[in-house]
Amino acid sequence: MSLQLKKEIQFYPVDGGLFHVYDPGTMRHFKIGPREVQWLKLLDGNRTRDELGQHIPEEFLDTFLMQAERMQLVITSQRRRRINPLKLKFRLINPNRLLEAMPNFNRLYRKSLNFMFVVSLIFNIVWLTMHWQFMAASLLNFTLNVPVVLFYLVSILVIGLIHELSHSIVAKSYGIHVPSIGLMLFYFHPAFFADVSGLNLLKSKRQRINILLAGVMSNCMLVSLSIPFFYLFFGQSSMLYVIYFIMINVTIMFINLVPFVEYDGYYLFLNLVNDPAFKMKSRQSLMRPRGAKTEHLIFGILSNLFIASLLFSAILVLRTYVSTLLNSSIVDYVSIALIPVAYVLVMVMQNRRPA
């Protein structure tokens, strides 16, 4: 059977004469030499094995063809891409060319973000500590209505876009290709995403961690920039929206730093433990606890508890909103029933997809 290279495969030259290979379909990245790039481009679906043997040495041919199939770089009828309903992605743009056109800005943004983050973090911690009681009392007046929902959706998209652009710009400042930015539904929640998975090709752990922290750093900066508006609208109804905006950023920072869902904190954790299969091992340890490592068991238990708490919080918010429309005890019963059902569904869908 003649193999054909996928049409969407992208090749980018990098330092050392190597090439960064990106597959948009699987969002996987590889680093290969110029010889292998030439060989891959020979896979047009028409050349037979004997014809390929005229260009590829016989001692490498079979191994090369097997590797191309294993890396899913060629079209095969056997493989079908699996759709993960918990993580639906819709690519919007390829920002790579734009980011490549402003290398000085990328480096300046990264250095400024790294420097200002420390100052911003200290300032935010002090300010939030001083005003926490007032903000908590204000949030007790929280009413879930249409204007608040619209404000939340607009805020989450604006904040998310800035968050992902920060990942992209910092990644590009280290020479990483960013092939796509888009929208996604992560656990049915709207968000932006940026494909910076090429960071795994970086040898420097410090650089990888810097890219992963860039989004949280931008959220921290947004909190600092929001604080003057708190005083500007103090005592007015608009002040509540400023508090909501601050709390959305704080919540995003928290969720992106915990390692139990596949946000930034999860990938930070994998970089720190140097074990890409850690989550898969933790799932297996819950199914077969005998002989499992303690750290895998603890991570698996905490991960499940965290997901359960997120589901409980989401259903509680929905119940509050529905109760304003339907004044009935049925809403409470349905909400209680939804919690275990939603948890089981999420666990089933998680275990169906690759770790």
C-alpha positions as CSV (number, residue, x, y, z in Angstrom):
1,M,0.0,0.0,0.0
2,S,1.3,3.5,-1.0
3,L,1.4,6.0,1.9
4,Q,0.4,9.6,1.5
5,L,1.5,12.4,3.7
6,K,-1.4,14.4,5.2
7,K,-1.9,17.6,3.3
8,E,-2.3,19.7,6.5
9,I,1.2,18.7,7.9
10,Q,3.3,21.9,8.4
11,F,7.1,22.2,8.4
12,Y,9.0,25.0,10.1
13,P,12.8,25.3,10.0
14,V,14.4,25.8,13.5
15,D,17.9,26.2,14.8
16,G,20.5,23.5,14.2
17,G,19.2,22.7,10.7
18,L,16.2,20.8,12.1
19,F,12.5,21.1,11.3
20,H,9.6,21.5,13.6
21,V,6.7,19.3,12.2
22,Y,3.2,20.1,13.3
23,D,0.0,18.1,12.7
24,P,-3.1,20.3,13.1
25,G,-5.4,17.2,13.2
26,T,-3.8,15.6,16.2
27,M,-2.1,18.8,17.5
28,R,1.1,16.9,17.9
29,H,4.6,18.3,17.4
30,F,7.9,16.6,16.3
31,K,11.4,17.7,15.6
32,I,13.2,15.9,12.7
33,G,16.1,16.4,10.4
34,P,16.1,17.7,6.8
35,R,16.7,14.2,5.4
36,E,13.5,12.9,7.0
37,V,11.6,16.0,5.8
38,Q,12.6,15.2,2.2
39,W,11.6,11.6,2.7
40,L,8.2,12.5,4.1
41,K,7.5,14.8,1.1
42,L,8.1,11.8,-1.2
43,L,5.0,10.1,0.3
44,D,2.4,11.4,-2.3
45,G,0.3,8.3,-2.4
46,N,1.5,7.3,-5.8
47,R,5.0,6.0,-5.3
48,T,5.4,2.3,-4.6
49,R,7.8,0.9,-2.1
50,D,10.3,0.1,-4.8
51,E,10.1,3.7,-6.1
52,L,10.6,5.1,-2.6
53,G,13.6,2.8,-2.3
54,Q,15.3,4.7,-5.1
55,H,15.5,7.7,-2.8
56,I,15.5,6.2,0.7
57,P,18.3,3.7,1.6
58,E,17.0,0.2,2.0
59,E,18.3,-0.2,5.5
60,F,16.1,2.8,6.6
61,L,13.1,2.4,4.4
62,D,10.9,0.0,6.5
63,T,11.7,1.7,9.8
64,F,10.9,5.1,8.3
65,L,7.6,4.0,6.9
66,M,6.6,2.4,10.2
67,Q,7.6,5.6,12.1
68,A,5.5,7.8,9.7
69,E,2.5,5.6,10.4
70,R,3.1,5.4,14.1
71,M,3.4,9.2,14.3
72,Q,0.1,9.5,12.3
73,L,1.7,11.7,9.7
74,V,0.2,9.7,6.8
75,I,-3.4,9.1,5.7
76,T,-4.7,5.7,6.8
77,S,-8.2,4.3,6.6
78,Q,-7.9,2.5,10.0
79,R,-7.4,5.6,12.2
80,R,-10.4,7.9,13.0
81,R,-9.9,10.9,15.1
82,R,-11.7,10.6,18.4
83,I,-13.9,13.5,19.4
84,N,-13.7,14.4,23.1
85,P,-17.1,16.0,24.2
86,L,-15.5,17.5,27.2
87,K,-13.0,19.5,25.1
88,L,-14.5,20.6,21.8
89,K,-12.1,23.0,19.9
90,F,-12.9,25.3,17.0
91,R,-9.8,26.8,15.4
92,L,-10.2,30.5,14.3
93,I,-6.8,31.9,13.2
94,N,-3.2,31.0,12.6
95,P,-1.3,33.7,14.5
96,N,2.1,32.4,13.6
97,R,2.9,34.8,10.7
98,L,1.8,37.8,12.7
99,L,3.8,36.8,15.8
100,E,6.9,36.2,13.6
101,A,6.7,39.7,12.2
102,M,7.2,41.3,15.6
103,P,10.1,39.5,17.4
104,N,11.2,42.5,19.4
105,F,7.7,43.1,20.8
106,N,7.4,39.4,21.8
107,R,10.7,39.6,23.8
108,L,9.7,43.0,25.3
109,Y,6.2,41.6,26.3
110,R,7.8,38.5,27.9
111,K,10.3,40.5,29.9
112,S,7.8,43.1,31.0
113,L,5.3,40.5,32.0
114,N,7.8,38.6,34.1
115,F,9.0,41.8,35.8
116,M,5.6,43.3,36.5
117,F,4.1,40.0,37.6
118,V,6.0,40.0,40.8
119,V,5.1,43.6,41.7
120,S,1.5,43.0,40.6
121,L,1.1,39.8,42.6
122,I,2.4,41.4,45.9
123,F,0.1,44.4,45.3
124,N,-2.9,42.2,44.6
125,I,-2.4,40.0,47.6
126,V,-2.1,43.0,49.9
127,W,-5.1,44.8,48.4
128,L,-7.4,41.7,48.4
129,T,-6.5,40.9,52.0
130,M,-7.4,44.5,53.0
131,H,-10.7,44.6,51.1
132,W,-11.8,40.9,51.3
133,Q,-14.5,41.4,53.9
134,F,-16.0,44.3,51.9
135,M,-15.9,42.3,48.7
136,A,-17.4,39.2,50.3
137,A,-20.2,41.3,51.8
138,S,-20.9,42.8,48.3
139,L,-20.9,39.4,46.7
140,L,-23.7,38.4,49.1
141,N,-25.9,40.7,47.1
142,F,-25.1,38.7,44.0
143,T,-28.2,38.1,41.8
144,L,-27.9,35.8,38.8
145,N,-29.9,37.6,36.0
146,V,-29.5,38.2,32.3
147,P,-27.2,41.3,32.6
148,V,-24.9,39.4,34.9
149,V,-24.8,36.4,32.7
150,L,-24.0,38.5,29.6
151,F,-21.3,40.4,31.6
152,Y,-19.8,37.1,32.7
153,L,-19.8,35.7,29.1
154,V,-18.2,38.8,27.6
155,S,-15.7,39.0,30.5
156,I,-14.7,35.4,30.3
157,L,-14.1,35.7,26.5
158,V,-12.1,38.9,26.8
159,I,-10.0,37.6,29.8
160,G,-9.6,34.3,28.0
161,L,-8.3,35.9,24.8
162,I,-5.7,38.0,26.7
163,H,-4.7,34.9,28.7
164,E,-4.1,32.8,25.5
165,L,-2.4,35.7,23.7
166,S,0.0,35.9,26.5
167,H,0.8,32.2,26.2
168,S,1.3,32.7,22.4
169,I,3.5,35.8,22.6
170,V,5.8,34.3,25.3
171,A,6.0,31.0,23.4
172,K,6.9,32.8,20.2
173,S,9.6,34.8,22.0
174,Y,11.3,31.5,22.6
175,G,11.0,30.4,19.0
176,I,8.0,28.1,19.4
177,H,5.5,28.0,16.5
178,V,1.9,28.8,17.5
179,P,-0.3,27.4,14.7
180,S,-3.7,28.1,16.0
181,I,-5.9,30.2,18.4
182,G,-9.6,29.4,18.7
183,L,-12.6,28.9,20.9
184,M,-13.4,25.8,22.9
185,L,-16.0,24.3,25.2
186,F,-14.0,22.9,28.1
187,Y,-16.4,20.8,30.3
188,F,-19.2,22.7,28.4
189,H,-17.7,26.1,29.5
190,P,-16.7,28.6,26.8
191,A,-13.1,29.6,26.6
192,F,-10.3,30.4,24.2
193,F,-7.3,28.2,23.6
194,A,-3.9,28.7,22.0
195,D,-1.9,25.7,20.7
196,V,1.5,26.2,22.4
197,S,2.1,22.4,22.7
198,G,5.3,22.9,20.7
199,L,6.8,24.1,24.0
200,N,7.6,20.4,24.7
201,L,10.3,20.7,22.1
202,L,12.2,23.2,24.3
203,K,15.0,21.7,26.3
204,S,14.8,24.4,29.0
205,K,12.3,23.6,31.8
206,R,12.5,27.3,32.9
207,Q,11.3,28.4,29.4
208,R,8.5,25.8,29.3
209,I,7.3,26.9,32.8
210,N,7.5,30.6,31.7
211,I,5.2,29.9,28.8
212,L,2.7,28.0,30.9
213,L,2.6,30.7,33.6
214,A,2.2,33.6,31.1
215,G,-1.6,33.3,31.1
216,V,-1.9,33.5,34.9
217,M,0.5,36.4,34.9
218,S,-1.8,38.3,32.5
219,N,-4.8,37.6,34.8
220,C,-2.8,39.0,37.7
221,M,-2.1,42.1,35.7
222,L,-5.8,42.5,34.8
223,V,-6.7,42.4,38.6
224,S,-4.2,45.2,39.2
225,L,-5.6,47.3,36.3
226,S,-9.2,46.7,37.6
227,I,-8.5,48.1,41.1
228,P,-8.5,51.8,40.1
229,F,-12.0,51.3,38.6
230,F,-13.1,49.9,42.0
231,Y,-12.5,53.3,43.5
232,L,-13.8,55.2,40.5
233,F,-17.2,53.4,40.8
234,F,-17.2,53.1,44.6
235,G,-20.7,53.2,46.0
236,Q,-22.4,52.8,42.6
237,S,-24.1,49.7,41.2
238,S,-21.3,49.5,38.6
239,M,-18.8,48.7,41.4
240,L,-20.3,45.2,41.7
241,Y,-19.3,44.5,38.1
242,V,-15.8,45.6,38.9
243,I,-15.8,43.1,41.8
244,Y,-17.2,40.4,39.5
245,F,-14.4,41.1,37.0
246,I,-11.7,40.9,39.7
247,M,-13.2,37.7,41.1
248,I,-13.4,36.1,37.6
249,N,-9.7,36.7,37.2
250,V,-8.8,35.4,40.6
251,T,-10.9,32.3,40.0
252,I,-9.2,31.7,36.6
253,M,-5.8,32.1,38.2
254,F,-6.8,29.5,40.9
255,I,-8.2,27.0,38.4
256,N,-5.2,27.4,36.1
257,L,-2.8,26.7,38.9
258,V,-4.4,23.5,40.3
259,P,-3.1,20.3,38.6
260,F,-6.4,18.3,38.6
261,V,-7.9,19.6,35.3
262,E,-6.2,20.0,32.0
263,Y,-5.5,23.7,32.3
264,D,-2.1,25.3,32.8
265,G,-1.5,23.9,36.3
266,Y,-1.8,20.3,35.0
267,Y,1.0,20.9,32.4
268,L,3.0,22.8,34.9
269,F,2.7,19.8,37.3
270,L,3.8,17.4,34.5
271,N,6.9,19.5,33.8
272,L,7.8,19.6,37.5
273,V,7.5,15.8,38.0
274,N,9.0,15.0,34.6
275,D,6.4,12.3,34.0
276,P,3.9,12.9,31.0
277,A,2.0,9.7,32.0
278,F,1.4,10.7,35.6
279,K,-2.3,11.3,35.2
280,M,-2.8,8.0,33.4
281,K,-1.0,6.2,36.2
282,S,-3.1,8.0,38.8
283,R,-6.3,6.7,37.1
284,Q,-5.0,3.2,36.9
285,S,-4.0,3.4,40.6
286,L,-7.7,4.1,41.5
287,M,-8.8,1.0,39.6
288,R,-6.0,-1.2,40.9
289,P,-4.9,0.4,44.2
290,R,-2.9,-2.6,45.3
291,G,0.7,-2.0,44.5
292,A,0.1,1.5,43.3
293,K,2.4,4.3,44.3
294,T,1.1,6.6,47.1
295,E,1.6,9.8,45.0
296,H,-0.5,8.4,42.2
297,L,-3.3,7.4,44.6
298,I,-3.4,10.8,46.3
299,F,-3.4,12.6,43.0
300,G,-6.2,10.4,41.6
301,I,-8.4,10.9,44.8
302,L,-7.8,14.7,44.9
303,S,-8.5,15.0,41.2
304,N,-11.8,13.3,41.5
305,L,-12.8,15.4,44.5
306,F,-11.9,18.6,42.7
307,I,-13.9,17.7,39.7
308,A,-16.9,16.8,41.9
309,S,-16.6,20.1,43.7
310,L,-16.6,22.0,40.3
311,L,-19.7,20.1,39.2
312,F,-21.4,20.8,42.5
313,S,-20.6,24.5,42.3
314,A,-21.8,24.7,38.6
315,I,-25.1,22.9,39.4
316,L,-25.6,25.1,42.5
317,V,-25.3,28.2,40.4
318,L,-27.7,26.8,37.8
319,R,-30.2,25.9,40.5
320,T,-30.0,29.5,41.8
321,Y,-30.8,30.9,38.4
322,V,-33.6,28.4,37.6
323,S,-35.2,29.0,41.0
324,T,-35.7,32.7,40.1
325,L,-37.7,31.5,37.1
326,L,-39.5,28.5,38.6
327,N,-40.5,28.7,42.3
328,S,-40.8,24.9,42.9
329,S,-39.2,22.3,45.1
330,I,-38.8,20.1,41.9
331,V,-35.8,22.3,41.1
332,D,-34.1,21.2,44.3
333,Y,-34.8,17.5,43.6
334,V,-33.5,17.7,40.1
335,S,-30.4,19.6,41.2
336,I,-29.6,16.9,43.8
337,A,-30.2,14.1,41.2
338,L,-28.0,15.9,38.6
339,I,-24.8,15.9,40.8
340,P,-24.1,12.1,40.8
341,V,-25.4,11.7,37.2
342,A,-23.1,14.5,35.9
343,Y,-20.1,13.1,37.9
344,V,-20.6,9.6,36.5
345,L,-20.9,11.0,33.0
346,V,-17.7,13.1,33.3
347,M,-15.8,10.1,34.7
348,V,-16.9,7.8,31.9
349,M,-16.0,10.4,29.2
350,Q,-12.6,11.1,30.9
351,N,-11.7,7.4,30.9
352,R,-12.8,6.9,27.3
353,R,-10.2,9.4,26.0
354,P,-6.5,9.1,26.0
355,A,-4.6,10.5,29.0
